[in-house]
Amino acid sequence: MGNVLTTLRLSLGDFDFGPLEGEGVDKKMNWLFWIIWLMMVIFSALIFLNFFIAEMTTYFETVKEDIGSLVYKERALLVAEAEIFMSLTSRFDTVKFPKYIVVREKQV
């Protein structure tokens, strides 16, 4: 139990490196300390990755709901960019491009 508490103290910023160097600790306790430290690092990484996957899933679902409006918005931006590169005479030709582009934004 002492090794767990020492590992927790180290993770919180209490940098007493005595247990790490094996000062005043026999060889078995030093090995036990490093094994517990490794287990806690792996456990912390699993918790962090679980949180990361949950956040990415939430973001993906949000994008999936709004994919239709995002596609139309990108198309409108591409049409506007194409109009910029055209000459002035062909830019106002309503046969090729509409006179106005309507963009609607979703209220959150």
ABEGO torsion letter per residue (X at the ends): XAAAAAAAAAAAGBBBAAAAAGBGBBAAAAAAAAAAAAAAAAAAAAAAAAAAAAAAAAAAAAAAAAAAAAAAAAAAAAAAAAAAABBAAAAABAAABBABBBBBBBBX
